[in-house]
């Protein structure tokens, strides 16, 4: 817009040094500040019925956002993950992803659209020009900011238009629940899986290398043998999951060298069965020192005394290795007399 297009009555006779004032174009300043156009009131400014209609429209958008958030949560809970639907022209897509995307997008859009419609129709639309000021705020500037804030709060009519206020608070309060619900996708709830393994009364101890049941005569004093529960095979789809909890470490110590009374009672002829899973971060323990009866985790050097209840004598592990009570069946094979007496592996927040 050139200065010739500006009505003459809007141009002052002399320049004003204040920001936002009209300035005449000249050779030194060919781009003049045309000033602000005269303010024109909106229909909502002069008609309370129109203002009420805008208020109801904003409240409706916030209410739709709340319903969309509830729909997001309902879709997440009720729609199966493997269900698909045909959407033209996209084709077959995941019903769950489509529902989550539509409801989440609608909830976000309605909050934004409601805020924009509120600002454009009900809040003050007076254009203001203000001087740029230094970074540091003088006391009078801070006072002006607070005055402007109070004026803006007053002009928003947030206290007077309770319908908008309440529905907006409802939409903003419900929407974050979408993110909370998504935390469920961090993985299936463990339930009691971390507290139990495949070991149970009567399960045979099977050598991990030969895949044959173990007899007491297969272990000599000072030896270290790894075992798994009877029936667990490497080709099973859940082999890694189960062996990560049920892996067993067998050592044979002279009964007179076993210091812990309960460990001696749970052993058979000096054969002790401990979890192979380190109680620090779950690494498999594989190093054994015959003379000291110490087992060492190769990851972070946690050291356990297998002759004294597998207590931690060095390193970051927080508790001893769980022990499995064993015995011999009628055929002379080593068998479990139950499950571990406590959860194996690292501590977890639900562990009591």
NUFI-258742 format. One record per residue (C-alpha): residue number from 0; x, y, z; residue in three letters. Coordinates in Angstrom, 3 decimals, m for minus. Layout:
! NUFI-258742
[node NUM [X Y Z] "ALA"]
...
***
This chain:
! NUFI-258742
[node 0 [0.000 0.000 0.000] "UNK"]
[node 1 [1.425 3.382 m0.975] "UNK"]
[node 2 [0.910 6.623 0.857] "UNK"]
[node 3 [m1.314 7.810 m2.009] "UNK"]
[node 4 [m3.844 5.054 m1.171] "UNK"]
[node 5 [m4.300 6.273 2.408] "UNK"]
[node 6 [m7.207 8.647 2.986] "UNK"]
[node 7 [m5.912 12.116 3.626] "UNK"]
[node 8 [m7.842 12.440 6.874] "UNK"]
[node 9 [m5.847 9.507 8.329] "UNK"]
[node 10 [m2.509 11.211 7.738] "UNK"]
[node 11 [m1.323 13.729 10.346] "UNK"]
[node 12 [0.221 17.002 9.315] "UNK"]
[node 13 [3.433 16.318 11.240] "UNK"]
[node 14 [5.380 13.175 12.137] "UNK"]
[node 15 [4.835 11.555 15.499] "UNK"]
[node 16 [7.812 9.911 17.136] "UNK"]
[node 17 [5.646 7.353 18.985] "UNK"]
[node 18 [5.520 3.789 17.660] "UNK"]
[node 19 [2.481 3.020 15.560] "UNK"]
[node 20 [1.754 6.631 14.693] "UNK"]
[node 21 [1.225 7.727 11.080] "UNK"]
[node 22 [4.357 8.950 9.306] "UNK"]
[node 23 [4.644 10.680 5.915] "UNK"]
[node 24 [6.759 9.149 3.172] "UNK"]
[node 25 [9.787 11.130 2.053] "UNK"]
[node 26 [13.122 10.511 0.365] "UNK"]
[node 27 [14.763 9.226 3.550] "UNK"]
[node 28 [11.785 7.007 4.519] "UNK"]
[node 29 [9.913 5.862 1.406] "UNK"]
[node 30 [7.936 3.237 3.366] "UNK"]
[node 31 [5.674 5.172 5.679] "UNK"]
[node 32 [3.755 3.709 8.575] "UNK"]
[node 33 [0.128 3.906 7.446] "UNK"]
[node 34 [m1.155 3.645 11.004] "UNK"]
[node 35 [m3.929 1.388 12.255] "UNK"]
[node 36 [m7.287 1.290 10.500] "UNK"]
[node 37 [m10.306 2.429 12.507] "UNK"]
[node 38 [m11.730 m0.268 14.729] "UNK"]
[node 39 [m14.958 m1.856 13.541] "UNK"]
[node 40 [m17.029 m3.646 16.193] "UNK"]
[node 41 [m18.056 m7.246 15.615] "UNK"]
[node 42 [m21.629 m8.400 15.795] "UNK"]
[node 43 [m20.818 m10.144 19.093] "UNK"]
[node 44 [m19.702 m6.779 20.543] "UNK"]
[node 45 [m23.099 m5.182 20.005] "UNK"]
[node 46 [m25.480 m8.162 20.116] "UNK"]
[node 47 [m25.484 m10.289 23.255] "UNK"]
[node 48 [m27.537 m12.971 21.478] "UNK"]
[node 49 [m24.762 m13.353 18.913] "UNK"]
[node 50 [m22.242 m13.519 21.756] "UNK"]
[node 51 [m24.285 m16.277 23.385] "UNK"]
[node 52 [m24.345 m18.198 20.078] "UNK"]
[node 53 [m20.565 m17.944 19.860] "UNK"]
[node 54 [m20.272 m19.039 23.468] "UNK"]
[node 55 [m22.399 m22.115 22.776] "UNK"]
[node 56 [m20.355 m22.896 19.653] "UNK"]
[node 57 [m17.107 m22.763 21.621] "UNK"]
[node 58 [m18.605 m24.906 24.379] "UNK"]
[node 59 [m19.804 m27.412 21.757] "UNK"]
[node 60 [m16.291 m27.736 20.327] "UNK"]
[node 61 [m14.819 m28.322 23.785] "UNK"]
[node 62 [m17.559 m30.878 24.528] "UNK"]
[node 63 [m16.862 m32.728 21.262] "UNK"]
[node 64 [m13.185 m32.813 22.277] "UNK"]
[node 65 [m14.136 m34.446 25.569] "UNK"]
[node 66 [m16.289 m37.031 23.766] "UNK"]
[node 67 [m13.473 m37.731 21.302] "UNK"]
[node 68 [m11.059 m38.333 24.190] "UNK"]
[node 69 [m13.516 m40.773 25.740] "UNK"]
[node 70 [m13.866 m42.408 22.302] "UNK"]
[node 71 [m10.071 m42.710 22.077] "UNK"]
[node 72 [m9.934 m44.579 25.388] "UNK"]
[node 73 [m12.935 m46.761 24.480] "UNK"]
[node 74 [m11.379 m47.639 21.105] "UNK"]
[node 75 [m8.110 m48.556 22.732] "UNK"]
[node 76 [m9.827 m50.880 25.195] "UNK"]
[node 77 [m12.429 m52.524 22.948] "UNK"]
[node 78 [m11.014 m52.818 19.410] "UNK"]
[node 79 [m8.806 m55.895 18.852] "UNK"]
[node 80 [m5.287 m55.214 17.615] "UNK"]
[node 81 [m5.618 m57.594 14.651] "UNK"]
[node 82 [m8.947 m56.253 13.361] "UNK"]
[node 83 [m8.909 m54.445 9.986] "UNK"]
[node 84 [m11.482 m52.308 8.144] "UNK"]
[node 85 [m11.811 m51.126 4.554] "UNK"]
[node 86 [m11.601 m47.342 4.189] "UNK"]
[node 87 [m11.990 m45.919 0.714] "UNK"]
[node 88 [m9.703 m44.905 m0.962] "UNK"]
[node 89 [m6.999 m46.035 1.482] "UNK"]
[node 90 [m7.944 m49.707 1.490] "UNK"]
[node 91 [m7.701 m52.180 4.359] "UNK"]
[node 92 [m6.095 m50.671 7.441] "UNK"]
[node 93 [m5.931 m51.413 11.141] "UNK"]
[node 94 [m9.254 m50.593 12.762] "UNK"]
[node 95 [m7.520 m49.723 16.030] "UNK"]
[node 96 [m5.030 m47.325 14.425] "UNK"]
[node 97 [m7.790 m45.663 12.401] "UNK"]
[node 98 [m10.018 m45.188 15.446] "UNK"]
[node 99 [m7.182 m43.895 17.616] "UNK"]
[node 100 [m5.998 m41.477 14.948] "UNK"]
[node 101 [m9.472 m40.110 14.208] "UNK"]
[node 102 [m10.494 m39.626 17.838] "UNK"]
[node 103 [m7.140 m38.152 18.883] "UNK"]
[node 104 [m7.116 m35.801 15.899] "UNK"]
[node 105 [m10.700 m34.734 16.546] "UNK"]
[node 106 [m9.966 m34.059 20.224] "UNK"]
[node 107 [m6.964 m31.891 19.344] "UNK"]
[node 108 [m8.755 m30.076 16.508] "UNK"]
[node 109 [m11.777 m29.207 18.629] "UNK"]
[node 110 [m9.647 m27.776 21.423] "UNK"]
[node 111 [m7.747 m25.639 18.913] "UNK"]
[node 112 [m10.843 m24.617 16.944] "UNK"]
[node 113 [m12.693 m23.738 20.143] "UNK"]
[node 114 [m9.815 m21.567 21.345] "UNK"]
[node 115 [m9.552 m19.779 17.964] "UNK"]
[node 116 [m13.318 m19.180 17.698] "UNK"]
[node 117 [m13.362 m17.879 21.270] "UNK"]
[node 118 [m10.525 m15.452 20.552] "UNK"]
[node 119 [m11.973 m14.209 17.256] "UNK"]
[node 120 [m15.546 m13.675 18.387] "UNK"]
[node 121 [m15.584 m12.990 22.121] "UNK"]
[node 122 [m12.195 m11.740 23.236] "UNK"]
[node 123 [m11.149 m8.130 22.634] "UNK"]
[node 124 [m10.047 m7.475 19.033] "UNK"]
[node 125 [m8.521 m4.040 19.531] "UNK"]
[node 126 [m5.141 m3.829 17.808] "UNK"]
[node 127 [m2.419 m2.451 20.045] "UNK"]
[node 128 [0.980 m1.056 19.175] "UNK"]
[node 129 [3.684 m0.907 21.777] "UNK"]
[node 130 [7.242 0.354 21.868] "UNK"]
[node 131 [10.076 m2.124 21.814] "UNK"]
[node 132 [11.922 m1.979 25.061] "UNK"]
[node 133 [15.259 m3.192 26.469] "UNK"]
[node 134 [15.559 m6.746 27.673] "UNK"]
[node 135 [15.589 m5.712 31.273] "UNK"]
[node 136 [12.154 m4.789 32.579] "UNK"]
[node 137 [11.771 m1.553 34.450] "UNK"]
[node 138 [9.297 m1.408 37.343] "UNK"]
[node 139 [6.832 0.580 35.284] "UNK"]
[node 140 [7.066 m2.040 32.491] "UNK"]
[node 141 [6.333 m4.870 34.910] "UNK"]
[node 142 [3.409 m2.909 36.266] "UNK"]
[node 143 [2.120 m2.382 32.739] "UNK"]
[node 144 [2.462 m6.105 31.935] "UNK"]
[node 145 [0.404 m6.992 34.968] "UNK"]
[node 146 [m2.170 m4.369 34.043] "UNK"]
[node 147 [m2.331 m5.761 30.501] "UNK"]
[node 148 [m2.717 m9.285 31.892] "UNK"]
[node 149 [m5.543 m8.249 34.165] "UNK"]
[node 150 [m7.154 m6.356 31.319] "UNK"]
[node 151 [m6.854 m9.386 29.030] "UNK"]
[node 152 [m8.320 m11.666 31.687] "UNK"]
[node 153 [m11.187 m9.244 32.122] "UNK"]
[node 154 [m11.832 m8.954 28.386] "UNK"]
[node 155 [m11.788 m12.740 27.933] "UNK"]
[node 156 [m14.862 m12.866 30.185] "UNK"]
[node 157 [m13.618 m16.190 31.517] "UNK"]
[node 158 [m15.258 m15.571 34.863] "UNK"]
[node 159 [m18.539 m14.392 33.373] "UNK"]
[node 160 [m18.892 m16.989 30.619] "UNK"]
[node 161 [m18.912 m20.040 32.828] "UNK"]
[node 162 [m20.118 m22.415 30.113] "UNK"]
[node 163 [m16.984 m21.810 28.040] "UNK"]
[node 164 [m14.746 m21.941 31.095] "UNK"]
[node 165 [m16.134 m25.211 32.421] "UNK"]
[node 166 [m16.168 m27.008 29.062] "UNK"]
[node 167 [m12.646 m25.788 28.261] "UNK"]
[node 168 [m11.365 m27.054 31.610] "UNK"]
[node 169 [m13.143 m30.354 30.985] "UNK"]
[node 170 [m11.582 m30.764 27.528] "UNK"]
[node 171 [m8.085 m29.888 28.774] "UNK"]
[node 172 [m8.445 m32.163 31.805] "UNK"]
[node 173 [m9.646 m35.175 29.808] "UNK"]
[node 174 [m7.301 m34.916 26.831] "UNK"]
[node 175 [m4.088 m35.926 28.717] "UNK"]
[node 176 [m5.793 m39.223 29.565] "UNK"]
[node 177 [m5.079 m40.267 25.977] "UNK"]
[node 178 [m1.364 m40.183 26.709] "UNK"]
[node 179 [m1.835 m42.004 29.998] "UNK"]
[node 180 [m3.765 m44.797 28.271] "UNK"]
[node 181 [m0.976 m45.167 25.690] "UNK"]
[node 182 [1.380 m46.134 28.514] "UNK"]
[node 183 [m0.439 m49.472 28.463] "UNK"]
[node 184 [1.412 m50.185 25.195] "UNK"]
[node 185 [4.703 m50.353 27.045] "UNK"]
[node 186 [3.965 m54.063 27.205] "UNK"]
[node 187 [1.597 m56.649 28.638] "UNK"]
[node 188 [1.071 m56.506 32.364] "UNK"]
[node 189 [3.362 m59.092 33.966] "UNK"]
[node 190 [0.808 m60.302 36.508] "UNK"]
[node 191 [2.576 m62.952 38.595] "UNK"]
[node 192 [4.857 m64.160 35.782] "UNK"]
[node 193 [7.919 m62.668 37.427] "UNK"]
[node 194 [7.242 m64.581 40.635] "UNK"]
[node 195 [7.008 m68.094 39.141] "UNK"]
[node 196 [9.071 m70.331 36.873] "UNK"]
[node 197 [8.538 m73.709 35.200] "UNK"]
[node 198 [9.984 m75.491 38.222] "UNK"]
[node 199 [7.460 m77.464 40.258] "UNK"]
[node 200 [7.389 m80.511 42.491] "UNK"]
[node 201 [8.552 m83.611 40.587] "UNK"]
[node 202 [10.189 m81.779 37.625] "UNK"]
[node 203 [13.423 m83.532 36.643] "UNK"]
[node 204 [16.671 m81.582 36.390] "UNK"]
[node 205 [17.870 m81.923 32.776] "UNK"]
[node 206 [21.472 m81.265 31.756] "UNK"]
[node 207 [21.625 m78.247 29.417] "UNK"]
[node 208 [24.428 m79.820 27.329] "UNK"]
[node 209 [23.349 m83.449 27.021] "UNK"]
[node 210 [19.585 m82.884 27.369] "UNK"]
[node 211 [19.509 m85.920 29.723] "UNK"]
[node 212 [18.125 m86.130 33.283] "UNK"]
[node 213 [20.773 m85.770 35.961] "UNK"]
[node 214 [21.709 m88.265 38.640] "UNK"]
[node 215 [23.709 m87.342 41.763] "UNK"]
[node 216 [26.604 m89.408 40.419] "UNK"]
[node 217 [26.835 m87.097 37.383] "UNK"]
[node 218 [28.158 m84.300 39.600] "UNK"]
[node 219 [31.468 m84.447 41.388] "UNK"]
[node 220 [32.691 m82.215 44.192] "UNK"]
[node 221 [33.861 m78.904 42.767] "UNK"]
[node 222 [31.947 m79.272 39.524] "UNK"]
[node 223 [29.537 m76.708 38.025] "UNK"]
[node 224 [26.631 m77.900 35.874] "UNK"]
[node 225 [23.772 m76.023 34.222] "UNK"]
[node 226 [20.282 m77.482 34.131] "UNK"]
[node 227 [16.798 m76.747 32.828] "UNK"]
[node 228 [13.336 m78.073 33.720] "UNK"]
[node 229 [12.089 m81.274 32.180] "UNK"]
[node 230 [9.940 m80.623 29.095] "UNK"]
[node 231 [11.511 m77.301 28.085] "UNK"]
[node 232 [13.022 m77.642 24.611] "UNK"]
[node 233 [15.063 m75.166 22.609] "UNK"]
[node 234 [12.623 m75.249 19.675] "UNK"]
[node 235 [9.724 m74.095 21.890] "UNK"]
[node 236 [8.498 m70.626 20.928] "UNK"]
[node 237 [8.762 m69.431 24.534] "UNK"]
[node 238 [12.087 m71.108 25.281] "UNK"]
[node 239 [14.048 m67.880 25.756] "UNK"]
[node 240 [11.365 m66.381 27.976] "UNK"]
[node 241 [11.175 m69.427 30.228] "UNK"]
[node 242 [14.866 m70.260 30.412] "UNK"]
[node 243 [15.537 m66.645 31.417] "UNK"]
[node 244 [13.719 m67.453 34.674] "UNK"]
[node 245 [14.317 m71.184 35.094] "UNK"]
[node 246 [18.022 m71.536 34.244] "UNK"]
[node 247 [19.664 m73.508 37.043] "UNK"]
[node 248 [23.231 m73.691 38.322] "UNK"]
[node 249 [24.267 m76.895 40.142] "UNK"]
[node 250 [27.375 m77.163 42.302] "UNK"]
[node 251 [28.518 m80.002 44.533] "UNK"]
[node 252 [30.211 m79.054 47.769] "UNK"]
[node 253 [31.224 m81.247 50.670] "UNK"]
[node 254 [28.316 m81.078 53.156] "UNK"]
[node 255 [30.726 m80.054 55.926] "UNK"]
[node 256 [31.718 m76.977 53.866] "UNK"]
[node 257 [28.136 m75.700 53.521] "UNK"]
[node 258 [27.770 m72.882 56.055] "UNK"]
[node 259 [24.079 m72.025 55.689] "UNK"]
[node 260 [21.752 m74.444 57.475] "UNK"]
[node 261 [18.791 m73.982 55.116] "UNK"]
[node 262 [21.005 m74.386 52.065] "UNK"]
[node 263 [22.204 m77.704 53.457] "UNK"]
[node 264 [18.611 m78.850 54.106] "UNK"]
[node 265 [17.542 m77.916 50.554] "UNK"]
[node 266 [20.518 m79.715 48.970] "UNK"]
[node 267 [20.999 m83.376 48.226] "UNK"]
[node 268 [24.301 m84.942 49.294] "UNK"]
[node 269 [25.978 m81.543 48.964] "UNK"]
[node 270 [24.422 m80.755 45.565] "UNK"]
[node 271 [23.100 m77.183 45.623] "UNK"]
[node 272 [20.747 m75.750 43.006] "UNK"]
[node 273 [20.756 m71.968 42.578] "UNK"]
[node 274 [19.261 m69.661 39.990] "UNK"]
[node 275 [21.754 m68.896 37.233] "UNK"]
[node 276 [20.313 m65.391 36.786] "UNK"]
[node 277 [22.241 m62.618 38.513] "UNK"]
[node 278 [20.152 m60.526 40.875] "UNK"]
[node 279 [21.706 m57.282 39.620] "UNK"]
[node 280 [20.527 m56.887 35.998] "UNK"]
[node 281 [19.823 m60.498 35.008] "UNK"]
[node 282 [23.079 m61.614 33.394] "UNK"]
[node 283 [23.760 m65.387 33.344] "UNK"]
[node 284 [26.357 m66.455 35.905] "UNK"]
[node 285 [28.949 m68.812 34.483] "UNK"]
[node 286 [32.190 m68.411 36.460] "UNK"]
[node 287 [32.869 m70.610 39.508] "UNK"]
[node 288 [35.901 m70.825 41.773] "UNK"]
[node 289 [36.186 m74.275 43.374] "UNK"]
[node 290 [38.365 m73.438 46.371] "UNK"]
[node 291 [36.312 m70.475 47.611] "UNK"]
[node 292 [32.919 m71.682 46.282] "UNK"]
[node 293 [32.379 m68.215 44.815] "UNK"]
[node 294 [30.283 m67.647 41.684] "UNK"]
[node 295 [31.084 m64.526 39.655] "UNK"]
[node 296 [28.786 m62.652 37.293] "UNK"]
[node 297 [30.865 m61.627 34.241] "UNK"]
[node 298 [28.835 m58.469 33.558] "UNK"]
[node 299 [29.444 m56.359 36.668] "UNK"]
[node 300 [31.485 m58.704 38.882] "UNK"]
[node 301 [28.833 m59.412 41.487] "UNK"]
[node 302 [30.173 m62.283 43.570] "UNK"]
[node 303 [28.091 m64.840 45.458] "UNK"]
[node 304 [29.215 m67.335 48.111] "UNK"]
[node 305 [27.426 m70.562 47.127] "UNK"]
[node 306 [28.477 m72.268 50.349] "UNK"]
[node 307 [26.694 m69.619 52.418] "UNK"]
[node 308 [23.252 m69.306 50.859] "UNK"]
[node 309 [24.624 m67.584 47.716] "UNK"]
[node 310 [24.952 m64.336 49.661] "UNK"]
[node 311 [26.424 m61.307 47.897] "UNK"]
[node 312 [29.995 m60.692 49.049] "UNK"]
[node 313 [30.978 m58.191 46.352] "UNK"]
[node 314 [29.457 m56.105 43.586] "UNK"]
[node 315 [26.190 m54.313 42.885] "UNK"]
[node 316 [23.768 m57.243 43.230] "UNK"]
[node 317 [21.092 m56.472 45.784] "UNK"]
[node 318 [20.177 m59.890 47.181] "UNK"]
[node 319 [21.329 m63.542 47.170] "UNK"]
[node 320 [20.628 m65.995 44.379] "UNK"]
[node 321 [17.348 m67.874 44.974] "UNK"]
[node 322 [17.818 m71.545 45.817] "UNK"]
[node 323 [15.769 m74.456 44.439] "UNK"]
[node 324 [14.992 m77.287 46.844] "UNK"]
[node 325 [15.928 m80.620 45.246] "UNK"]
[node 326 [15.763 m84.320 45.975] "UNK"]
[node 327 [15.930 m87.687 44.219] "UNK"]
[node 328 [12.969 m89.632 42.804] "UNK"]
[node 329 [12.409 m93.397 42.892] "UNK"]
[node 330 [14.487 m93.841 39.716] "UNK"]
[node 331 [17.477 m92.038 41.189] "UNK"]
[node 332 [17.153 m88.823 39.167] "UNK"]
[node 333 [17.452 m85.383 40.653] "UNK"]
[node 334 [14.095 m83.592 40.828] "UNK"]
[node 335 [12.739 m80.276 42.080] "UNK"]
[node 336 [10.663 m80.265 45.237] "UNK"]
[node 337 [8.870 m77.055 44.282] "UNK"]
[node 338 [9.515 m73.678 42.700] "UNK"]
[node 339 [12.067 m71.100 43.833] "UNK"]
[node 340 [11.130 m69.649 47.188] "UNK"]
[node 341 [11.389 m66.067 45.799] "UNK"]
[node 342 [11.381 m64.325 42.408] "UNK"]
[node 343 [14.550 m64.872 40.380] "UNK"]
[node 344 [16.651 m62.170 38.784] "UNK"]
[node 345 [16.771 m58.434 39.509] "UNK"]
[node 346 [14.443 m56.686 41.928] "UNK"]
[node 347 [11.306 m55.060 40.534] "UNK"]
[node 348 [8.965 m52.466 41.988] "UNK"]
[node 349 [6.144 m54.878 42.847] "UNK"]
[node 350 [8.391 m57.310 44.649] "UNK"]
[node 351 [7.419 m57.614 48.267] "UNK"]
***
